[in-house]
Amino acid sequence: MSPKELLYIEDALGHTQFLMNQCRNAANQLTDPVLRQQAQQLVNGNQKLFTQFYNLV
């Protein structure tokens, strides 16, 4: 894997982690159970993406 590809994966990991944190914060602050569940599903989806990107390294 080239250094440029590694930088892309590192960038993708950072963005995915940021999205996980944002969605987790939203889920913790939401009072509507449906919206909270949707935010948690976004956390889970971003966690899967993070794992997939991480496994590329």
Biopython code that builds the backbone (N, CA, C, O; Angstrom):
import numpy as np
from Bio.PDB.StructureBuilder import StructureBuilder

atoms = [
    (1, "MET", "N", (0.855, -1.170, 0.000)),
    (1, "MET", "CA", (0.000, 0.000, 0.000)),
    (1, "MET", "C", (0.903, 1.236, 0.000)),
    (1, "MET", "O", (1.884, 1.312, 0.740)),
    (2, "SER", "N", (0.551, 2.176, -0.832)),
    (2, "SER", "CA", (1.375, 3.374, -0.970)),
    (2, "SER", "C", (1.145, 4.336, 0.208)),
    (2, "SER", "O", (0.123, 4.259, 0.888)),
    (3, "PRO", "N", (2.093, 5.228, 0.435)),
    (3, "PRO", "CA", (1.915, 6.223, 1.509)),
    (3, "PRO", "C", (0.676, 7.087, 1.300)),
    (3, "PRO", "O", (0.014, 7.468, 2.266)),
    (4, "LYS", "N", (0.362, 7.394, 0.053)),
    (4, "LYS", "CA", (-0.829, 8.207, -0.224)),
    (4, "LYS", "C", (-2.101, 7.447, 0.145)),
    (4, "LYS", "O", (-3.039, 8.032, 0.686)),
    (5, "GLU", "N", (-2.133, 6.154, -0.143)),
    (5, "GLU", "CA", (-3.297, 5.340, 0.224)),
    (5, "GLU", "C", (-3.436, 5.250, 1.739)),
    (5, "GLU", "O", (-4.548, 5.288, 2.264)),
    (6, "LEU", "N", (-2.319, 5.132, 2.440)),
    (6, "LEU", "CA", (-2.367, 5.089, 3.901)),
    (6, "LEU", "C", (-2.889, 6.400, 4.479)),
    (6, "LEU", "O", (-3.634, 6.402, 5.459)),
    (7, "LEU", "N", (-2.494, 7.515, 3.865)),
    (7, "LEU", "CA", (-3.015, 8.809, 4.315)),
    (7, "LEU", "C", (-4.520, 8.905, 4.099)),
    (7, "LEU", "O", (-5.237, 9.463, 4.930)),
    (8, "TYR", "N", (-4.998, 8.358, 2.977)),
    (8, "TYR", "CA", (-6.434, 8.372, 2.712)),
    (8, "TYR", "C", (-7.173, 7.555, 3.769)),
    (8, "TYR", "O", (-8.211, 7.986, 4.272)),
    (9, "ILE", "N", (-6.651, 6.394, 4.104)),
    (9, "ILE", "CA", (-7.303, 5.543, 5.110)),
    (9, "ILE", "C", (-7.273, 6.228, 6.472)),
    (9, "ILE", "O", (-8.258, 6.185, 7.211)),
    (10, "GLU", "N", (-6.157, 6.854, 6.806)),
    (10, "GLU", "CA", (-6.065, 7.579, 8.075)),
    (10, "GLU", "C", (-7.104, 8.699, 8.130)),
    (10, "GLU", "O", (-7.745, 8.907, 9.160)),
    (11, "ASP", "N", (-7.266, 9.408, 7.036)),
    (11, "ASP", "CA", (-8.259, 10.477, 6.954)),
    (11, "ASP", "C", (-9.669, 9.916, 7.102)),
    (11, "ASP", "O", (-10.496, 10.482, 7.818)),
    (12, "ALA", "N", (-9.941, 8.808, 6.426)),
    (12, "ALA", "CA", (-11.262, 8.179, 6.510)),
    (12, "ALA", "C", (-11.542, 7.706, 7.933)),
    (12, "ALA", "O", (-12.667, 7.836, 8.415)),
    (13, "LEU", "N", (-10.541, 7.163, 8.605)),
    (13, "LEU", "CA", (-10.713, 6.740, 10.002)),
    (13, "LEU", "C", (-11.070, 7.925, 10.896)),
    (13, "LEU", "O", (-11.939, 7.823, 11.761)),
    (14, "GLY", "N", (-10.395, 9.039, 10.678)),
    (14, "GLY", "CA", (-10.682, 10.231, 11.476)),
    (14, "GLY", "C", (-12.085, 10.755, 11.255)),
    (14, "GLY", "O", (-12.772, 11.131, 12.205)),
    (15, "HIS", "N", (-12.511, 10.781, 10.002)),
    (15, "HIS", "CA", (-13.861, 11.262, 9.695)),
    (15, "HIS", "C", (-14.918, 10.330, 10.275)),
    (15, "HIS", "O", (-15.925, 10.784, 10.818)),
    (16, "THR", "N", (-14.686, 9.040, 10.159)),
    (16, "THR", "CA", (-15.647, 8.070, 10.674)),
    (16, "THR", "C", (-15.737, 8.159, 12.186)),
    (16, "THR", "O", (-16.826, 8.074, 12.755)),
    (17, "GLN", "N", (-14.595, 8.329, 12.839)),
    (17, "GLN", "CA", (-14.599, 8.463, 14.298)),
    (17, "GLN", "C", (-15.332, 9.738, 14.723)),
    (17, "GLN", "O", (-16.081, 9.731, 15.701)),
    (18, "PHE", "N", (-15.115, 10.825, 13.990)),
    (18, "PHE", "CA", (-15.812, 12.067, 14.279)),
    (18, "PHE", "C", (-17.327, 11.868, 14.165)),
    (18, "PHE", "O", (-18.077, 12.306, 15.038)),
    (19, "LEU", "N", (-17.776, 11.212, 13.097)),
    (19, "LEU", "CA", (-19.211, 10.965, 12.911)),
    (19, "LEU", "C", (-19.779, 10.082, 14.021)),
    (19, "LEU", "O", (-20.895, 10.309, 14.489)),
    (20, "MET", "N", (-19.013, 9.082, 14.438)),
    (20, "MET", "CA", (-19.469, 8.235, 15.550)),
    (20, "MET", "C", (-19.684, 9.069, 16.801)),
    (20, "MET", "O", (-20.699, 8.930, 17.484)),
    (21, "ASN", "N", (-18.724, 9.938, 17.098)),
    (21, "ASN", "CA", (-18.838, 10.777, 18.302)),
    (21, "ASN", "C", (-20.026, 11.725, 18.213)),
    (21, "ASN", "O", (-20.748, 11.904, 19.193)),
    (22, "GLN", "N", (-20.234, 12.330, 17.058)),
    (22, "GLN", "CA", (-21.360, 13.246, 16.884)),
    (22, "GLN", "C", (-22.693, 12.516, 17.050)),
    (22, "GLN", "O", (-23.595, 13.010, 17.726)),
    (23, "CYS", "N", (-22.812, 11.361, 16.441)),
    (23, "CYS", "CA", (-24.062, 10.588, 16.534)),
    (23, "CYS", "C", (-24.278, 10.074, 17.955)),
    (23, "CYS", "O", (-25.409, 10.045, 18.440)),
    (24, "ARG", "N", (-23.204, 9.671, 18.618)),
    (24, "ARG", "CA", (-23.311, 9.194, 20.007)),
    (24, "ARG", "C", (-23.774, 10.334, 20.917)),
    (24, "ARG", "O", (-24.630, 10.134, 21.779)),
    (25, "ASN", "N", (-23.212, 11.515, 20.727)),
    (25, "ASN", "CA", (-23.635, 12.676, 21.522)),
    (25, "ASN", "C", (-25.103, 13.001, 21.273)),
    (25, "ASN", "O", (-25.849, 13.303, 22.204)),
    (26, "ALA", "N", (-25.508, 12.937, 20.011)),
    (26, "ALA", "CA", (-26.911, 13.214, 19.684)),
    (26, "ALA", "C", (-27.816, 12.177, 20.338)),
    (26, "ALA", "O", (-28.850, 12.523, 20.909)),
    (27, "ALA", "N", (-27.428, 10.905, 20.254)),
    (27, "ALA", "CA", (-28.244, 9.843, 20.848)),
    (27, "ALA", "C", (-28.388, 10.039, 22.353)),
    (27, "ALA", "O", (-29.449, 9.771, 22.916)),
    (28, "ASN", "N", (-27.336, 10.500, 22.997)),
    (28, "ASN", "CA", (-27.393, 10.707, 24.448)),
    (28, "ASN", "C", (-28.265, 11.899, 24.832)),
    (28, "ASN", "O", (-28.791, 11.945, 25.944)),
    (29, "GLN", "N", (-28.420, 12.851, 23.934)),
    (29, "GLN", "CA", (-29.189, 14.052, 24.253)),
    (29, "GLN", "C", (-30.647, 13.976, 23.805)),
    (29, "GLN", "O", (-31.490, 14.721, 24.305)),
    (30, "LEU", "N", (-30.943, 13.086, 22.869)),
    (30, "LEU", "CA", (-32.313, 12.999, 22.360)),
    (30, "LEU", "C", (-33.233, 12.358, 23.390)),
    (30, "LEU", "O", (-32.849, 11.426, 24.095)),
    (31, "THR", "N", (-34.442, 12.871, 23.461)),
    (31, "THR", "CA", (-35.424, 12.290, 24.377)),
    (31, "THR", "C", (-36.430, 11.426, 23.636)),
    (31, "THR", "O", (-37.038, 10.538, 24.233)),
    (32, "ASP", "N", (-36.612, 11.670, 22.355)),
    (32, "ASP", "CA", (-37.523, 10.861, 21.546)),
    (32, "ASP", "C", (-36.867, 9.498, 21.289)),
    (32, "ASP", "O", (-35.781, 9.436, 20.713)),
    (33, "PRO", "N", (-37.520, 8.407, 21.713)),
    (33, "PRO", "CA", (-36.902, 7.087, 21.568)),
    (33, "PRO", "C", (-36.648, 6.682, 20.111)),
    (33, "PRO", "O", (-35.672, 5.987, 19.831)),
    (34, "VAL", "N", (-37.494, 7.096, 19.197)),
    (34, "VAL", "CA", (-37.307, 6.745, 17.783)),
    (34, "VAL", "C", (-36.071, 7.448, 17.224)),
    (34, "VAL", "O", (-35.248, 6.837, 16.542)),
    (35, "LEU", "N", (-35.955, 8.742, 17.525)),
    (35, "LEU", "CA", (-34.785, 9.485, 17.060)),
    (35, "LEU", "C", (-33.507, 8.974, 17.725)),
    (35, "LEU", "O", (-32.458, 8.887, 17.087)),
    (36, "ARG", "N", (-33.604, 8.641, 18.994)),
    (36, "ARG", "CA", (-32.447, 8.104, 19.718)),
    (36, "ARG", "C", (-31.987, 6.796, 19.076)),
    (36, "ARG", "O", (-30.789, 6.568, 18.911)),
    (37, "GLN", "N", (-32.937, 5.945, 18.718)),
    (37, "GLN", "CA", (-32.607, 4.675, 18.088)),
    (37, "GLN", "C", (-31.956, 4.898, 16.716)),
    (37, "GLN", "O", (-31.007, 4.200, 16.358)),
    (38, "GLN", "N", (-32.460, 5.856, 15.960)),
    (38, "GLN", "CA", (-31.874, 6.153, 14.658)),
    (38, "GLN", "C", (-30.443, 6.677, 14.806)),
    (38, "GLN", "O", (-29.560, 6.295, 14.038)),
    (39, "ALA", "N", (-30.221, 7.528, 15.767)),
    (39, "ALA", "CA", (-28.872, 8.038, 16.010)),
    (39, "ALA", "C", (-27.937, 6.903, 16.426)),
    (39, "ALA", "O", (-26.778, 6.863, 16.013)),
    (40, "GLN", "N", (-28.444, 5.989, 17.240)),
    (40, "GLN", "CA", (-27.631, 4.842, 17.664)),
    (40, "GLN", "C", (-27.322, 3.933, 16.482)),
    (40, "GLN", "O", (-26.233, 3.364, 16.408)),
    (41, "GLN", "N", (-28.267, 3.790, 15.559)),
    (41, "GLN", "CA", (-28.016, 2.995, 14.356)),
    (41, "GLN", "C", (-26.918, 3.637, 13.505)),
    (41, "GLN", "O", (-26.112, 2.938, 12.892)),
    (42, "LEU", "N", (-26.893, 4.965, 13.471)),
    (42, "LEU", "CA", (-25.821, 5.662, 12.760)),
    (42, "LEU", "C", (-24.474, 5.418, 13.437)),
    (42, "LEU", "O", (-23.460, 5.251, 12.759)),
    (43, "VAL", "N", (-24.460, 5.397, 14.755)),
    (43, "VAL", "CA", (-23.224, 5.078, 15.483)),
    (43, "VAL", "C", (-22.745, 3.688, 15.088)),
    (43, "VAL", "O", (-21.569, 3.489, 14.786)),
    (44, "ASN", "N", (-23.665, 2.733, 15.092)),
    (44, "ASN", "CA", (-23.306, 1.352, 14.760)),
    (44, "ASN", "C", (-22.799, 1.231, 13.320)),
    (44, "ASN", "O", (-21.833, 0.516, 13.057)),
    (45, "GLY", "N", (-23.449, 1.925, 12.399)),
    (45, "GLY", "CA", (-23.018, 1.892, 11.002)),
    (45, "GLY", "C", (-21.637, 2.491, 10.828)),
    (45, "GLY", "O", (-20.814, 1.961, 10.083)),
    (46, "ASN", "N", (-21.382, 3.595, 11.514)),
    (46, "ASN", "CA", (-20.061, 4.209, 11.433)),
    (46, "ASN", "C", (-18.999, 3.356, 12.116)),
    (46, "ASN", "O", (-17.838, 3.364, 11.708)),
    (47, "GLN", "N", (-19.387, 2.626, 13.145)),
    (47, "GLN", "CA", (-18.444, 1.714, 13.795)),
    (47, "GLN", "C", (-18.035, 0.604, 12.825)),
    (47, "GLN", "O", (-16.866, 0.219, 12.771)),
    (48, "LYS", "N", (-18.990, 0.099, 12.068)),
    (48, "LYS", "CA", (-18.676, -0.930, 11.067)),
    (48, "LYS", "C", (-17.738, -0.383, 10.005)),
    (48, "LYS", "O", (-16.785, -1.052, 9.604)),
    (49, "LEU", "N", (-18.013, 0.848, 9.545)),
    (49, "LEU", "CA", (-17.125, 1.477, 8.564)),
    (49, "LEU", "C", (-15.720, 1.662, 9.126)),
    (49, "LEU", "O", (-14.730, 1.404, 8.442)),
    (50, "PHE", "N", (-15.641, 2.111, 10.379)),
    (50, "PHE", "CA", (-14.343, 2.298, 11.014)),
    (50, "PHE", "C", (-13.568, 0.993, 11.030)),
    (50, "PHE", "O", (-12.383, 0.964, 10.699)),
    (51, "THR", "N", (-14.232, -0.082, 11.414)),
    (51, "THR", "CA", (-13.588, -1.394, 11.474)),
    (51, "THR", "C", (-13.116, -1.843, 10.096)),
    (51, "THR", "O", (-12.024, -2.395, 9.960)),
    (52, "GLN", "N", (-13.937, -1.608, 9.075)),
    (52, "GLN", "CA", (-13.557, -1.983, 7.713)),
    (52, "GLN", "C", (-12.336, -1.201, 7.247)),
    (52, "GLN", "O", (-11.415, -1.778, 6.669)),
    (53, "PHE", "N", (-12.320, 0.107, 7.492)),
    (53, "PHE", "CA", (-11.164, 0.914, 7.121)),
    (53, "PHE", "C", (-9.923, 0.466, 7.909)),
    (53, "PHE", "O", (-8.830, 0.360, 7.353)),
    (54, "TYR", "N", (-10.105, 0.212, 9.182)),
    (54, "TYR", "CA", (-8.982, -0.194, 10.037)),
    (54, "TYR", "C", (-8.390, -1.512, 9.564)),
    (54, "TYR", "O", (-7.174, -1.699, 9.598)),
    (55, "ASN", "N", (-9.243, -2.422, 9.124)),
    (55, "ASN", "CA", (-8.772, -3.729, 8.662)),
    (55, "ASN", "C", (-8.000, -3.643, 7.345)),
    (55, "ASN", "O", (-7.305, -4.590, 6.977)),
    (56, "LEU", "N", (-8.110, -2.536, 6.640)),
    (56, "LEU", "CA", (-7.334, -2.356, 5.420)),
    (56, "LEU", "C", (-5.857, -2.162, 5.725)),
    (56, "LEU", "O", (-4.995, -2.446, 4.893)),
    (57, "VAL", "N", (-5.577, -1.677, 6.919)),
    (57, "VAL", "CA", (-4.184, -1.418, 7.299)),
    (57, "VAL", "C", (-3.610, -2.666, 7.799)),
    (57, "VAL", "O", (-2.440, -2.698, 8.181)),
]
sb = StructureBuilder()
sb.init_structure("model")
sb.init_model(0)
sb.init_chain("A")
sb.init_seg("    ")
for serial, (resi, resn, name, xyz) in enumerate(atoms, 1):
    if name == "N":
        sb.init_residue(resn, " ", resi, " ")
    sb.init_atom(name, np.array(xyz, "f"), 0.0, 1.0, " ", f" {name:<3s}", serial, name[0])
structure = sb.get_structure()
